[in-house]
Amino acid sequence: MKAIGSGGGASDLCKSATLIKISGFVLISVIFFYLGKHFSDGSSQQLIFFSSHQNPEPQNTPSSAAVGISPNLNKTFDVSAIVNATAASPPPESGGNQPQQALTPPPSPPPPALKRMGVVDENGRMTDDFEVGEYDPELVENWAKTNESEGLESDGKGDKVRVRVKKFPLCPESMREYIPCLDNEEAIKKLNSTEKGEKFERHCPEEGKGLNCLVPAPKGYRTPIPWPRSRDEVWFSNVPHARLAEDKGGQNWIAVDKDKFKFPGGGTQFIHGADQYLDQIEKMLPEIAFGRHTRVALDVGCGVASFGAYLLSRNVITLSVAPKDVHENQIQFALERGVPAMVAAFATRRLLYPSQAFDLVHCSRCRINWTRDDGILLLEVNRMLRAGGYFAWAAQPVYKHEAALEEQWEDMVNLTSRLCWTLVKKEGYIAIWQKPLNNSCYLNREEGARPPLCEPNDDPDNVWYVDLKACITRLPEEGYGSNVTAWPERLQNPPDRLQSIQIDAYISRKELFRAESRYWKEIIEGYVRALHWGKFKLRNVLDMRAGFGGFAAALIENKLDCWVLNVVPVSGPNTLPVIYDRGLIGVMHDWCEPFDTYPRTYDLIHAAGLFSIERKRCNISTIMLEMDRILRPGGHVYIRDSLVVMDELQEIGTALGWHVTLRDTSEGPHASYRILTGDKRLLRA
């Protein structure tokens, strides 16, 4: 009986122990549940077992404690800051026999932040905010049916606000060739004088009176004939003006043939063709060496630009300029042919090109009185002509023996000698002068000789709305401009004039130059490979913010058969001299104002980092409306810029009727910038 009783007591004891264990387990579970809920419901008193900001002392807790209380109890923390901290303190040590709490190990510290030492930041993005350091080549690398379009724009406080961009209407058909700053009749009527050509200069519309509609294409507009066929023929319907053919048909300039204009290649002084004319010049002066020594030329009063068109095959890029005068469509014909050209006039202001820009300046019956006002217009040529460069004049005073013409010749000889130019050759109807290489001749002239030298503090590269000056531009004592290498080496050789550019870098300018060249070479290679630029019929290209001209150079390196007009905005450093020293062409411009070219000029307009800068000065809609005016139907826009402007640009592009696409760059979706592409549709009034 005792055994049985003893066995029953043991059984009851076991049941009591089990009940106690179960009760304890439930109690502990309730405690854990309460603590977990209390410290995980969004309260600032989180269970944080480590900190990057403190090194807490070890906590002495009773050995019977079931949960180790955080040493950070009753403290508040910025959790995101802790997660992103670059280092973490060790967890608190346990005391006695306290069970070890399994803790998540602190994140390993990231590598040190890269210090940006060039024009490319850590995302591979071009930036204006950089430090100068050593160059390492391994590291450089459907028309909307609604009346308005919506997008997001920053309110300046980091928040996004809804913006609405109304669809732009079409302009009247009478505006199909409208150039805002050259067709401002209201401003021209107010001019005090027009005898020196003032009416052909820029007179931009007042604020609120600018372009606010889409300039239409003429009826029957067709996709332009591609280069090189376009050198010899263009569609009549694209430039429907027969007056020039009527006036100049006998001089072999241009002829109408059914639905096309044909260009035989002649000019007023070279009716037998530009090729023969160029052969004659090179035979007269072998040192001119087209395509080697002579790379960049200016053709003044260019007609339909046959001189420049035929020089292209000799590796000479010629900027053809003429005013919008009685032959008002000559520049439009040049551009339709695919030849570099701009509307510009020798009048009262400096042309928008830098000093020592052109290896050759050419004037064939350009109807300019070079000797007026003590030679002020020829002094402007002298400013733009490179030291040692040539001025070629084909005109009646060179070869005709009439009294009035002989007097004009004598005046020209007298003026050029006072400019220290040397008449190196006179043959037939062509005379060629050469500019000196340095200032020695100027300094050895008689005292009081006119025209005088310009003041030492005169900046010959300051050209935006600057009046002509009746003085001789001094040449740099360092020889900058005169010592460029031959083509094609000069395209990639950092020129000495880099040292004269006013930028915040005084040590590594050559490295910056090479970095930009490498940057754009890799990007254009990507465009050709991924976006099929090789299949685009690109001919006339505009780079709206050119820097040192790396984008244009990369197009040449990738053998894309096009020319680029490099624009240097007035809002940044004047890098135009470097662009010309590379053997490229460009112009100074303020994008808050319209551009001096005809509608439908360019096949491609490129803008990198432009809008994030200019939006502080200009209305973005105004700039993009001007881009639409000068872009050909079927043409392309590539905008590479910061994310902060992309929403607005996308909505404006849609309001313009472009087919807009937003693309990631090669750096991926997390880069701080995007590429916006826009394709222009054909719109007619």
Secondary structure per residue as TSV (DSSP state, phi and psi in degrees):
chain	resnum	aa	ss	phi	psi
A	1	M	-	360.0	-35.0
A	2	K	H	-67.4	-37.7
A	3	A	H	-64.4	-41.2
A	4	I	H	-64.6	-45.4
A	5	G	H	-61.8	-40.0
A	6	S	H	-64.2	-39.9
A	7	G	H	-64.5	-38.3
A	8	G	H	-67.0	-35.8
A	9	G	H	-65.0	-39.5
A	10	A	H	-63.8	-38.2
A	11	S	H	-65.1	-42.0
A	12	D	H	-64.6	-36.1
A	13	L	H	-64.7	-41.7
A	14	C	H	-63.4	-41.1
A	15	K	H	-62.1	-40.1
A	16	S	H	-64.5	-43.1
A	17	A	H	-62.4	-41.7
A	18	T	H	-63.8	-41.8
A	19	L	H	-62.8	-39.1
A	20	I	H	-65.4	-42.5
A	21	K	H	-61.3	-44.8
A	22	I	H	-63.0	-43.7
A	23	S	H	-62.2	-42.5
A	24	G	H	-63.0	-41.1
A	25	F	H	-62.4	-44.1
A	26	V	H	-63.0	-41.9
A	27	L	H	-62.8	-46.3
A	28	I	H	-62.4	-40.1
A	29	S	H	-61.8	-42.4
A	30	V	H	-62.3	-41.6
A	31	I	H	-62.3	-47.2
A	32	F	H	-60.6	-42.1
A	33	F	H	-61.8	-43.8
A	34	Y	H	-63.6	-46.0
A	35	L	H	-64.1	-42.4
A	36	G	H	-62.8	-41.8
A	37	K	H	-67.9	-40.1
A	38	H	H	-64.7	-39.7
A	39	F	T	-96.0	6.4
A	40	S	T	-126.3	11.1
A	41	D	S	-96.9	27.7
A	42	G	S	91.9	-1.7
A	43	S	-	-63.7	152.2
A	44	S	S	-73.6	-14.5
A	45	Q	-	-91.6	78.0
A	46	Q	-	-85.7	159.7
A	47	L	-	-80.1	94.3
A	48	I	-	-115.7	121.1
A	49	F	-	-102.7	1.1
A	50	F	-	-150.7	160.7
A	51	S	-	-147.7	141.6
A	52	S	S	-87.7	-3.0
A	53	H	S	-108.3	-16.6
A	54	Q	-	-135.8	161.3
A	55	N	-	-124.3	83.5
A	56	P	-	-67.4	152.1
A	57	E	-	-72.7	154.8
A	58	P	-	-60.8	143.2
A	59	Q	-	-101.2	128.7
A	60	N	-	-92.6	107.4
A	61	T	-	-116.5	151.8
A	62	P	-	-58.3	147.5
A	63	S	T	-66.9	-20.1
A	64	S	T	-85.6	-2.0
A	65	A	-	-63.4	136.2
A	66	A	S	-87.6	-25.3
A	67	V	S	-131.3	131.5
A	68	G	-	-77.4	115.5
A	69	I	-	-74.5	135.8
A	70	S	-	-62.1	138.3
A	71	P	T	-68.8	-10.3
A	72	N	T	-97.3	15.2
A	73	L	T	-59.5	142.0
A	74	N	T	68.6	18.0
A	75	K	-	-119.3	150.1
A	76	T	-	-107.6	144.5
A	77	F	-	-136.1	153.0
A	78	D	-	-90.3	99.4
A	79	V	H	-60.1	-41.8
A	80	S	H	-62.2	-35.5
A	81	A	H	-68.0	-38.0
A	82	I	H	-66.5	-40.7
A	83	V	H	-64.0	-36.4
A	84	N	T	-91.9	3.8
A	85	A	-	-62.9	148.5
A	86	T	S	-81.3	-11.1
A	87	A	-	-151.1	155.8
A	88	A	-	-128.8	144.6
A	89	S	-	-80.5	155.7
A	90	P	-	-68.5	155.2
A	91	P	-	-69.8	159.6
A	92	P	-	-65.2	144.4
A	93	E	-	-74.4	148.2
A	94	S	-	-86.9	152.0
A	95	G	-	-108.9	151.1
A	96	G	T	59.1	-136.3
A	97	N	T	-99.2	23.3
A	98	Q	-	-58.9	132.2
A	99	P	-	-59.6	142.8
A	100	Q	-	-76.6	129.0
A	101	Q	-	-83.7	130.7
A	102	A	-	-72.2	115.0
A	103	L	-	-111.7	146.6
A	104	T	-	-72.2	125.3
A	105	P	-	-63.2	144.8
A	106	P	-	-65.3	149.1
A	107	P	-	-65.3	144.8
A	108	S	-	-69.3	144.3
A	109	P	-	-65.1	138.4
A	110	P	-	-69.8	165.2
A	111	P	-	-65.0	157.9
A	112	P	-	-56.9	145.3
A	113	A	-	-61.7	135.4
A	114	L	-	-68.5	136.0
A	115	K	-	-92.9	115.0
A	116	R	-	-72.3	121.5
A	117	M	-	-115.3	9.2
A	118	G	S	-150.7	-163.2
A	119	V	S	-80.4	-1.4
A	120	V	B	-113.6	126.0
A	121	D	-	-86.8	-171.0
A	122	E	T	-66.3	-19.2
A	123	N	T	-92.3	0.4
A	124	G	S	83.8	16.1
A	125	R	-	-94.4	137.8
A	126	M	B	-63.7	138.9
A	127	T	-	-145.2	152.3
A	128	D	S	-89.7	-12.2
A	129	D	-	-101.8	96.3
A	130	F	-	-147.7	162.3
A	131	E	-	-106.0	155.3
A	132	V	-	-93.7	131.0
A	133	G	-	-145.4	-166.9
A	134	E	-	-74.8	148.6
A	135	Y	-	-89.3	125.4
A	136	D	-	-119.7	109.7
A	137	P	T	-62.1	-19.1
A	138	E	T	-75.4	-22.7
A	139	L	T	-96.8	-17.7
A	140	V	-	-85.9	81.5
A	141	E	-	-96.5	360.0
A	142	N	-	360.0	122.9
A	143	W	-	-35.1	130.4
A	144	A	-	-68.2	132.5
A	145	K	S	-82.7	-19.5
A	146	T	S	-86.2	167.3
A	147	N	S	-88.8	-10.0
A	148	E	E	-151.1	158.4
A	149	S	E	-122.2	141.2
A	150	E	E	-108.5	149.4
A	151	G	E	-157.9	-175.3
A	152	L	E	-112.7	141.9
A	153	E	E	-140.1	146.4
A	154	S	E	-73.0	140.7
A	155	D	-	-92.0	8.3
A	156	G	S	89.8	-8.0
A	157	K	S	-113.6	13.4
A	158	G	S	91.6	-8.7
A	159	D	-	-95.4	156.1
A	160	K	E	-99.7	134.6
A	161	V	E	-123.1	151.4
A	162	R	E	-75.7	129.2
A	163	V	E	-117.1	149.4
A	164	R	E	-121.9	127.8
A	165	V	E	-115.2	114.5
A	166	K	E	-70.0	145.3
A	167	K	-	-63.1	131.3
A	168	F	-	-76.9	134.0
A	169	P	-	-79.4	167.2
A	170	L	B	-80.9	142.5
A	171	C	-	-75.9	163.2
A	172	P	-	-61.5	154.9
A	173	E	G	-60.8	-28.0
A	174	S	G	-63.3	-15.2
A	175	M	G	-98.3	15.6
A	176	R	T	-66.0	-17.2
A	177	E	T	-122.6	29.0
A	178	Y	-	-72.6	127.1
A	179	I	-	-117.6	105.5
A	180	P	T	-52.4	-46.2
A	181	C	T	-83.1	-9.8
A	182	L	T	-109.6	-11.4
A	183	D	-	-114.4	26.7
A	184	N	-	-86.3	80.7
A	185	E	H	-61.0	-33.9
A	186	E	H	-61.7	-44.3
A	187	A	H	-71.8	-37.6
A	188	I	H	-63.8	-36.6
A	189	K	H	-65.6	-23.4
A	190	K	T	-88.6	-2.6
A	191	L	-	-66.6	139.0
A	192	N	S	-70.9	-30.1
A	193	S	-	-150.9	149.4
A	194	T	-	-129.5	8.8
A	195	E	T	-68.7	-21.7
A	196	K	T	-103.1	14.3
A	197	G	S	89.4	17.4
A	198	E	G	-56.6	-32.0
A	199	K	G	-69.9	-14.1
A	200	F	G	-92.8	-0.2
A	201	E	S	-91.7	178.0
A	202	R	-	-72.4	128.3
A	203	H	-	-139.9	88.0
A	204	C	-	-77.6	151.1
A	205	P	-	-61.2	149.3
A	206	E	-	-67.8	161.8
A	207	E	T	-58.4	131.4
A	208	G	T	92.3	-8.6
A	209	K	-	-115.7	13.8
A	210	G	S	-79.9	-177.6
A	211	L	-	-62.1	131.5
A	212	N	-	-136.0	24.3
A	213	C	S	-148.3	170.1
A	214	L	B	-92.9	120.8
A	215	V	-	-69.2	124.2
A	216	P	-	-83.2	158.6
A	217	A	B	-82.8	154.9
A	218	P	-	-65.8	158.4
A	219	K	T	-61.7	137.0
A	220	G	T	82.5	8.9
A	221	Y	-	-57.6	136.7
A	222	R	-	-126.3	158.2
A	223	T	-	-57.3	127.6
A	224	P	-	-56.1	147.5
A	225	I	-	-64.7	132.7
A	226	P	-	-72.9	156.6
A	227	W	T	-72.9	142.4
A	228	P	T	-92.3	-1.0
A	229	R	G	-59.9	-32.3
A	230	S	G	-65.4	-18.7
A	231	R	G	-60.1	-32.3
A	232	D	T	-106.9	-15.5
A	233	E	E	-158.6	145.5
A	234	V	E	-139.2	162.5
A	235	W	E	-71.6	132.5
A	236	F	G	-60.3	-39.0
A	237	S	G	-67.2	-19.6
A	238	N	G	-80.4	-29.8
A	239	V	S	-134.1	72.8
A	240	P	-	-76.7	68.1
A	241	H	-	-136.0	112.2
A	242	A	-	-94.8	-5.4
A	243	R	H	-60.5	-43.0
A	244	L	H	-62.1	-38.4
A	245	A	H	-65.9	-35.5
A	246	E	H	-69.4	-41.7
A	247	D	H	-74.8	-38.0
A	248	K	H	-115.8	9.6
A	249	G	G	-59.0	-36.5
A	250	G	G	-71.2	-13.2
A	251	Q	G	-101.3	12.7
A	252	N	T	66.7	21.7
A	253	W	S	-71.9	-56.4
A	254	I	-	-156.1	147.6
A	255	A	E	-145.4	151.7
A	256	V	E	-94.8	127.5
A	257	D	E	-132.0	96.5
A	258	K	T	57.4	-114.0
A	259	D	T	-97.4	18.1
A	260	K	E	-135.3	157.4
A	261	F	E	-96.3	137.1
A	262	K	E	-112.2	144.4
A	263	F	-	-121.1	100.4
A	264	P	-	-68.3	-15.7
A	265	G	S	100.1	6.4
A	266	G	-	-92.3	176.4
A	267	G	-	-152.2	174.9
A	268	T	S	-56.9	-41.8
A	269	Q	S	-99.1	-3.5
A	270	F	-	-139.2	65.6
A	271	I	T	-67.1	-15.7
A	272	H	T	-89.1	2.9
A	273	G	-	117.7	147.8
A	274	A	H	-68.7	-34.8
A	275	D	H	-60.2	-46.2
A	276	Q	H	-63.8	-38.7
A	277	Y	H	-62.6	-43.8
A	278	L	H	-67.4	-38.6
A	279	D	H	-59.4	-40.7
A	280	Q	H	-63.2	-44.1
A	281	I	H	-62.6	-45.3
A	282	E	H	-68.2	-29.7
A	283	K	H	-72.6	-37.2
A	284	M	H	-63.1	-40.6
A	285	L	-	-139.1	84.9
A	286	P	G	-57.1	-28.4
A	287	E	G	-63.0	-15.6
A	288	I	G	-67.0	-31.2
A	289	A	-	41.7	70.0
A	290	F	B	-55.1	131.5
A	291	G	T	86.5	-5.6
A	292	R	T	-124.3	-74.2
A	293	H	T	-75.7	-41.4
A	294	T	B	-100.3	112.7
A	295	R	-	-117.4	-40.6
A	296	V	E	-116.4	125.6
A	297	A	E	-127.4	156.4
A	298	L	E	-120.3	123.5
A	299	D	E	-107.2	111.8
A	300	V	E	-92.9	130.4
A	301	G	S	62.5	58.7
A	302	C	-	-79.4	-8.8
A	303	G	T	65.1	-129.3
A	304	V	T	-96.1	16.0
A	305	A	-	68.6	33.8
A	306	S	H	-67.6	-32.9
A	307	F	H	-56.8	-51.1
A	308	G	H	-69.1	-34.1
A	309	A	H	-62.8	-40.6
A	310	Y	H	-83.1	-21.8
A	311	L	H	-69.2	-25.3
A	312	L	G	-57.9	-37.9
A	313	S	G	-70.3	-10.7
A	314	R	G	-105.8	19.5
A	315	N	T	62.4	31.9
A	316	V	-	-115.1	126.1
A	317	I	E	-99.1	123.5
A	318	T	E	-115.5	126.9
A	319	L	E	-90.2	112.4
A	320	S	E	-94.0	125.7
A	321	V	E	-126.9	147.4
A	322	A	E	-164.0	153.2
A	323	P	-	-78.0	164.0
A	324	K	S	-86.2	80.1
A	325	D	S	-112.8	-144.8
A	326	V	T	-62.6	-28.1
A	327	H	T	-97.5	54.5
A	328	E	T	-63.2	-15.1
A	329	N	T	-103.2	10.2
A	330	Q	H	-63.2	-42.0
A	331	I	H	-67.6	-35.9
A	332	Q	H	-63.9	-39.1
A	333	F	H	-63.5	-43.5
A	334	A	H	-58.4	-46.4
A	335	L	H	-67.7	-38.2
A	336	E	H	-63.7	-30.7
A	337	R	H	-73.6	-17.8
A	338	G	T	90.7	29.9
A	339	V	-	-110.6	136.3
A	340	P	-	-58.9	126.4
A	341	A	E	-159.4	153.1
A	342	M	E	-144.2	152.7
A	343	V	E	-81.9	120.6
A	344	A	-	-157.2	153.8
A	345	A	-	-137.9	139.7
A	346	F	-	-82.8	105.7
A	347	A	S	-139.1	-95.7
A	348	T	S	-122.5	-10.9
A	349	R	B	-118.4	157.9
A	350	R	-	-61.2	142.6
A	351	L	-	-70.3	159.6
A	352	L	S	-88.4	40.6
A	353	Y	S	-124.3	154.8
A	354	P	-	-79.8	175.3
A	355	S	T	-70.1	152.8
A	356	Q	T	48.7	47.6
A	357	A	-	-89.1	-38.7
A	358	F	E	-112.5	134.0
A	359	D	E	-75.5	-25.3
A	360	L	E	-144.4	132.3
A	361	V	E	-116.2	128.1
A	362	H	E	-122.2	134.5
A	363	C	E	-136.1	110.2
A	364	S	E	-115.4	105.5
A	365	R	S	48.1	49.5
A	366	C	-	-84.4	0.9
A	367	R	-	59.9	39.8
A	368	I	-	-117.8	131.0
A	369	N	-	-85.0	94.9
A	370	W	T	-68.8	-21.8
A	371	T	T	-97.1	0.9
A	372	R	H	-68.7	152.8
A	373	D	H	51.1	51.4
A	374	D	H	58.0	32.8
A	375	G	H	75.6	27.2
A	376	I	H	-62.3	-31.1
A	377	L	H	-75.1	-38.0
A	378	L	H	-70.8	-27.8
A	379	L	H	-65.2	-32.5
A	380	E	H	-68.9	-38.6
A	381	V	H	-60.9	-43.8
A	382	N	H	-59.2	-39.2
A	383	R	H	-61.0	-42.8
A	384	M	H	-84.0	-15.9
A	385	L	E	-81.7	133.5
A	386	R	E	-67.7	146.2
A	387	A	E	-56.1	127.7
A	388	G	E	83.2	1.2
A	389	G	E	-79.6	173.4
A	390	Y	E	-118.2	143.9
A	391	F	E	-116.1	117.7
A	392	A	E	-107.4	124.8
A	393	W	E	-121.9	116.0
A	394	A	E	-113.3	106.4
A	395	A	S	-157.0	164.1
A	396	Q	H	-59.7	-39.3
A	397	P	H	-60.0	-19.7
A	398	V	H	-70.2	-35.7
A	399	Y	H	-126.4	-14.8
A	400	K	-	-90.2	145.7
A	401	H	-	-110.4	40.9
A	402	E	-	-88.9	149.9
A	403	A	H	-56.7	-47.9
A	404	A	H	-64.1	-39.4
A	405	L	H	-72.3	-36.0
A	406	E	H	-65.2	-35.4
A	407	E	H	-64.8	-40.8
A	408	Q	H	-62.5	-37.0
A	409	W	H	-65.3	-44.2
A	410	E	H	-62.1	-41.1
A	411	D	H	-61.2	-38.8
A	412	M	H	-68.8	-42.2
A	413	V	H	-63.2	-42.5
A	414	N	H	-62.9	-44.0
A	415	L	H	-65.8	-46.7
A	416	T	H	-64.8	-33.0
A	417	S	H	-68.2	-36.0
A	418	R	H	-70.2	-21.7
A	419	L	T	-85.9	1.1
A	420	C	T	66.9	21.9
A	421	W	-	-79.0	147.6
A	422	T	E	-108.2	125.9
A	423	L	E	-76.1	100.7
A	424	V	E	-88.4	-22.1
A	425	K	E	-162.2	136.9
A	426	K	E	-136.7	116.7
A	427	E	E	-148.5	124.1
A	428	G	T	62.0	-121.3
A	429	Y	T	-105.0	17.1
A	430	I	E	-121.1	133.1
A	431	A	E	-123.4	138.2
A	432	I	E	-127.2	126.1
A	433	W	E	-110.3	156.7
A	434	Q	E	-123.0	137.1
A	435	K	-	-81.7	145.3
A	436	P	-	-66.1	162.3
A	437	L	S	-86.9	-19.0
A	438	N	S	-149.6	-172.4
A	439	N	S	-90.5	0.0
A	440	S	H	-57.5	-43.6
A	441	C	H	-63.6	-41.3
A	442	Y	H	-61.0	-43.4
A	443	L	H	-72.8	-19.8
A	444	N	T	-94.6	4.5
A	445	R	S	-71.2	162.2
A	446	E	-	-64.0	150.2
A	447	E	T	-61.7	134.1
A	448	G	T	83.4	6.7
A	449	A	-	-63.5	142.6
A	450	R	S	-118.3	146.5
A	451	P	S	-74.0	152.3
A	452	P	-	-76.2	168.9
A	453	L	B	-73.3	146.6
A	454	C	-	-67.6	156.6
A	455	E	-	-61.5	148.1
A	456	P	T	-58.3	-28.7
A	457	N	T	-87.0	2.3
A	458	D	-	-72.0	127.8
A	459	D	-	-93.5	106.1
A	460	P	T	-69.7	-10.6
A	461	D	T	-97.9	0.5
A	462	N	-	-85.7	106.0
A	463	V	-	-126.2	-11.3
A	464	W	T	-76.3	109.0
A	465	Y	T	54.4	44.6
A	466	V	-	-107.8	130.6
A	467	D	B	-68.8	153.8
A	468	L	-	-61.4	150.1
A	469	K	-	-124.3	130.3
A	470	A	S	-82.9	60.6
A	471	C	S	-148.1	161.1
A	472	I	B	-87.9	124.4
A	473	T	-	-68.8	126.6
A	474	R	-	-69.5	147.4
A	475	L	-	-91.5	146.2
A	476	P	-	-61.7	134.7
A	477	E	T	-62.7	-27.6
A	478	E	T	-76.3	-6.4
A	479	G	-	85.0	8.2
A	480	Y	T	-55.0	136.7
A	481	G	T	95.7	-38.5
A	482	S	T	-84.9	-15.2
A	483	N	T	-109.9	32.6
A	484	V	-	-73.6	151.3
A	485	T	-	-80.1	172.4
A	486	A	-	-77.4	160.6
A	487	W	T	-80.0	140.3
A	488	P	T	-95.0	2.9
A	489	E	G	-60.0	-33.5
A	490	R	G	-65.3	-17.4
A	491	L	G	-62.1	-36.8
A	492	Q	T	-112.0	-5.5
A	493	N	S	-82.3	123.8
A	494	P	-	-62.5	119.1
A	495	P	-	-76.6	157.4
A	496	D	G	-63.3	-27.7
A	497	R	G	-67.5	-5.8
A	498	L	G	-54.7	-35.0
A	499	Q	G	-68.8	-17.5
A	500	S	G	-93.5	-5.4
A	501	I	S	-77.0	131.1
A	502	Q	-	-82.2	84.5
A	503	I	S	-130.6	162.7
A	504	D	S	-81.8	55.7
A	505	A	-	-155.4	122.2
A	506	Y	S	-120.8	2.9
A	507	I	S	-118.2	-47.2
A	508	S	-	-113.6	41.6
A	509	R	H	-62.2	-40.2
A	510	K	H	-64.3	-35.7
A	511	E	H	-67.4	-39.6
A	512	L	H	-62.5	-42.4
A	513	F	H	-58.8	-49.4
A	514	R	H	-66.6	-36.9
A	515	A	H	-63.0	-43.4
A	516	E	H	-64.5	-41.2
A	517	S	H	-61.8	-45.0
A	518	R	H	-64.5	-41.1
A	519	Y	H	-57.9	-51.1
A	520	W	H	-74.0	-30.9
A	521	K	H	-60.9	-44.2
A	522	E	H	-68.1	-38.2
A	523	I	H	-67.3	-44.9
A	524	I	H	-66.0	-37.4
A	525	E	H	-58.7	-38.9
A	526	G	H	-67.3	-40.7
A	527	Y	H	-62.1	-43.7
A	528	V	H	-64.5	-40.7
A	529	R	H	-76.1	-48.2
A	530	A	H	-93.4	-34.9
A	531	L	S	-105.6	4.7
A	532	H	-	59.5	43.5
A	533	W	G	-61.9	-26.0
A	534	G	G	-63.1	-21.8
A	535	K	G	-90.8	-13.0
A	536	F	S	-69.6	143.6
A	537	K	-	-90.2	68.9
A	538	L	-	-83.6	133.7
A	539	R	-	-134.4	-60.7
A	540	N	E	-96.6	118.8
A	541	V	E	-125.3	141.3
A	542	L	E	-122.6	126.6
A	543	D	E	-107.0	114.0
A	544	M	S	-78.2	-17.3
A	545	R	S	-146.3	90.1
A	546	A	-	-88.0	-19.3
A	547	G	T	61.0	-127.3
A	548	F	T	-89.4	5.9
A	549	G	T	88.8	19.2
A	550	G	H	-63.2	-35.2
A	551	F	H	-63.2	-47.5
A	552	A	H	-63.4	-42.3
A	553	A	H	-62.1	-38.1
A	554	A	H	-67.1	-34.6
A	555	L	H	-63.8	-39.8
A	556	I	H	-65.8	-44.5
A	557	E	H	-61.0	-32.6
A	558	N	T	-89.8	9.4
A	559	K	T	57.5	38.3
A	560	L	-	-86.3	123.0
A	561	D	-	-80.5	77.3
A	562	C	-	-148.2	169.8
A	563	W	E	-122.6	152.4
A	564	V	E	-123.4	130.8
A	565	L	E	-95.4	112.9
A	566	N	E	-87.8	119.4
A	567	V	E	-100.9	129.1
A	568	V	E	-107.4	111.0
A	569	P	E	-67.0	146.9
A	570	V	T	-66.9	-16.5
A	571	S	T	-78.2	-5.8
A	572	G	S	-127.2	-173.6
A	573	P	-	-65.4	146.2
A	574	N	-	-83.9	95.7
A	575	T	-	-97.7	8.9
A	576	L	H	-56.7	-42.1
A	577	P	H	-56.6	-39.0
A	578	V	H	-66.4	-40.5
A	579	I	H	-59.2	-44.9
A	580	Y	H	-70.2	-36.2
A	581	D	H	-64.0	-24.0
A	582	R	T	-77.9	-10.7
A	583	G	T	91.4	24.7
A	584	L	-	-115.2	173.1
A	585	I	E	-120.8	154.9
A	586	G	E	-167.9	-177.8
A	587	V	E	-155.0	150.7
A	588	M	E	-85.1	141.5
A	589	H	E	-158.9	152.9
A	590	D	-	-109.8	114.1
A	591	W	T	-73.7	-0.5
A	592	C	T	-76.7	-7.7
A	593	E	S	-122.8	159.3
A	594	P	-	-67.3	160.9
A	595	F	-	-98.2	147.2
A	596	D	S	-86.6	71.9
A	597	T	S	-151.6	166.1
A	598	Y	-	-74.2	159.2
A	599	P	S	-60.2	152.7
A	600	R	S	62.8	45.9
A	601	T	-	-89.8	-43.7
A	602	Y	E	-110.9	143.0
A	603	D	E	-82.7	-29.9
A	604	L	E	-141.8	132.7
A	605	I	E	-120.1	125.8
A	606	H	E	-117.2	134.1
A	607	A	E	-139.4	115.0
A	608	A	E	-114.4	117.4
A	609	G	S	66.9	17.8
A	610	L	-	-78.9	-50.2
A	611	F	H	-71.6	-33.4
A	612	S	H	-65.9	-20.1
A	613	I	H	-93.1	-50.7
A	614	E	H	-73.7	-17.2
A	615	R	T	-65.1	-16.5
A	616	K	T	-78.0	-17.8
A	617	R	T	-116.1	-32.0
A	618	C	S	-126.9	166.1
A	619	N	-	-83.8	120.1
A	620	I	H	-60.2	-38.1
A	621	S	H	-60.2	-37.7
A	622	T	H	-64.7	-43.0
A	623	I	H	-63.9	-45.6
A	624	M	H	-69.8	-30.5
A	625	L	H	-66.3	-37.5
A	626	E	H	-68.6	-37.7
A	627	M	H	-59.6	-42.9
A	628	D	H	-63.4	-37.8
A	629	R	H	-61.5	-42.7
A	630	I	H	-93.5	0.2
A	631	L	E	-93.1	135.6
A	632	R	E	-70.8	147.3
A	633	P	E	-57.9	132.0
A	634	G	E	88.6	-5.0
A	635	G	E	-78.2	170.3
A	636	H	E	-122.3	146.5
A	637	V	E	-119.7	131.3
A	638	Y	E	-122.2	115.7
A	639	I	E	-116.5	119.5
A	640	R	E	-111.5	110.3
A	641	D	E	-157.2	178.4
A	642	S	E	-69.0	153.1
A	643	L	H	-60.1	-28.3
A	644	V	H	-65.4	-20.3
A	645	V	H	-108.0	-7.5
A	646	M	H	-66.6	-39.3
A	647	D	H	-60.6	-45.6
A	648	E	H	-66.3	-42.8
A	649	L	H	-62.0	-39.9
A	650	Q	H	-64.1	-41.5
A	651	E	H	-72.0	-36.8
A	652	I	H	-66.5	-42.2
A	653	G	H	-59.3	-40.7
A	654	T	H	-65.4	-40.2
A	655	A	H	-65.7	-25.2
A	656	L	T	-79.6	-10.2
A	657	G	T	91.9	8.5
A	658	W	-	-75.5	153.8
A	659	H	E	-87.4	108.3
A	660	V	E	-105.4	136.2
A	661	T	E	-133.4	137.9
A	662	L	E	-107.3	125.7
A	663	R	E	-121.7	150.7
A	664	D	-	-77.0	154.7
A	665	T	B	-83.9	179.1
A	666	S	T	-65.7	-16.7
A	667	E	T	-78.5	-8.1
A	668	G	B	100.9	179.7
A	669	P	T	-71.6	-13.6
A	670	H	T	-96.8	3.1
A	671	A	S	-68.1	156.2
A	672	S	S	-86.5	13.0
A	673	Y	E	-147.4	164.9
A	674	R	E	-136.8	171.2
A	675	I	E	-114.2	122.0
A	676	L	E	-102.5	123.1
A	677	T	E	-109.8	141.2
A	678	G	E	-134.4	132.3
A	679	D	E	-113.2	125.5
A	680	K	-	-84.5	136.2
A	681	R	-	-94.7	160.6
A	682	L	-	-80.8	118.4
A	683	L	-	-120.6	133.7
A	684	R	B	-124.6	150.3
A	685	A	-	-73.2	360.0
